[in-house]
Amino acid sequence: MQGPEHHQWVKDFVLGNYGRYDFWPVRGEGAQVWDEQGRRCLDFAGGVAVCPLGHCPPAVVEAISQQAATLIHVSNWYSIGLQGELARLIVQDLVQIPGKCFFSNSGAEANEGLIKLARRHGQNTGGRYEIISFTGSFHGRTFGAMTATAQEKIHGGFGPLPPGFVYCPFNDVAALEAAITPNTAAILLEPIQGESGVNPATPEFLRAAQALCRRHNLLLLLDEVQCGFGRAGEMMGWRAILPGDEIQPDAISWAKAIGSGYPLGAFWVNDRNGLPALLGPGTHGSTYGGSPLACAAALATLREIARQDCCGNAVRQGAFIAEAVRSWKHPLISELRQFGLFIGFELNEQALQPLCHGKAASIMLAGELLQRGLLVTPAGPKVVRWLSPLNISREQAQEALDIMRAQLDALQSQLQAS
Ligand SMILES: *Cc1c(COP(=O)(O)O)cnc(C)c1O
């Protein structure tokens, strides 16, 4: 049981690196969580895109429980059959391009793998080492992934940062072309940026990035940690931008949704040009990565996403939500960006300013929605994201819409009264 002493312990003994809401969830089921007072909330934050099937999905609970009672962990000195089963599923059923997988424990670590792959590729082709990434990106908090993240606020005060990262404006083909030098080894991008507020690459930009990679023998690295595995209505996020086979990445990273909250990350390397051999024996590794328990959680999650047709549901519910929100023509929403159930509400920051009391508009609104029983996730100062489970019902979508609408209307009347 959780009691007041837990509040004190968090305050006294847990590092204060997160700006947290004063909300203490203790139990979850599907799209709902309950706090320690038994108050129910609709969870459209989804652990920041980590819970594609909602909380405690029975198939995943069953798989984890069974595997935990069978074999939790063995070292990667030995062969782990479930890694093969999971890698096969990812390569053949989901990516559908021949390649090989590596398993890590998080998204940042998966991206470290992509960075190491790019460095090896560059070393092998004339000593190149630069990786181009984009404004608004987020790639994680380890040194490499943090430096790849082209956001000043993430780097602040941690210098010197590792060399070899070059930043370029997102969706600007001319700037990307100009950023390529004889030192460039790879281009790293999120097909749909998450932390900066559900910002998609344009189809032209993705095409151009691929063409430039081919022309200059660079690796095209896709960070699908947030947009992958059904979030955007496609198992591969980039296919929500350009369907089919037009884009053939060299490597892809994932984490978040892959294990329903059991920590696991992964990257895939295209078989083309012998790329997987760049990371041969002894070049890379992880103690926990791809443990039997993690693989069992991921296999159950990915199979359940397919079995429940979560992509189809994300497309349908996402379109329903977007249509409803657009019909409001609400003065406090300046733009809606929606790909499946990857939804960003861009707020009218300027209008909301008198109600923000120095906080970011996104953080203020997420806090107010929490009071009304709806969890959502801020993304930058002016966007709130909905990252609901992919298997939500129409009724749950409607409930969230009703709460959002009521809160926006309440804020609008406060503004009019002041
Ligand atoms: C969350 C995220 C990461 C980092 O993942 P962690 O598991 O927190 O290390 C990397 N890239 C993207 C696009 C993300 O959304």
The ligand as an SDF file (V2000), in Angstrom:
LIG
                    3D

 15 15  0  0  0  0  0  0  0  0999 V2000
   11.7630    8.8320  -25.8790 C   0  0  0  0  0  0  0  0  0  0  0  0
   12.6110    8.9610  -27.0810 C   0  0  0  0  0  0  0  0  0  0  0  0
   13.9740    8.5860  -27.0760 C   0  0  0  0  0  0  0  0  0  0  0  0
   14.6820    8.1540  -25.8230 C   0  0  0  0  0  0  0  0  0  0  0  0
   14.2120    6.9490  -25.3200 O   0  0  0  0  0  0  0  0  0  0  0  0
   14.6070    6.5070  -23.8280 P   0  0  0  0  0  0  0  0  0  0  0  0
   14.0000    5.1520  -23.7040 O   0  0  0  0  0  0  0  0  0  0  0  0
   14.0390    7.5180  -22.9030 O   0  0  0  0  0  0  0  0  0  0  0  0
   16.0810    6.4750  -23.7680 O   0  0  0  0  0  0  0  0  0  0  0  0
   14.6630    8.6500  -28.2620 C   0  0  0  0  0  0  0  0  0  0  0  0
   14.0660    9.0600  -29.4040 N   0  0  0  0  0  0  0  0  0  0  0  0
   12.7800    9.4360  -29.4470 C   0  0  0  0  0  0  0  0  0  0  0  0
   12.1770    9.8600  -30.7370 C   0  0  0  0  0  0  0  0  0  0  0  0
   12.0120    9.4220  -28.2850 C   0  0  0  0  0  0  0  0  0  0  0  0
   10.7440    9.8290  -28.3120 O   0  0  0  0  0  0  0  0  0  0  0  0
  1  2  1  0
  2  3  1  0
  2 14  2  0
  3  4  1  0
  3 10  2  0
  4  5  1  0
  5  6  1  0
  6  7  2  0
  6  8  1  0
  6  9  1  0
 10 11  1  0
 11 12  2  0
 12 13  1  0
 12 14  1  0
 14 15  1  0
M  END
$$$$
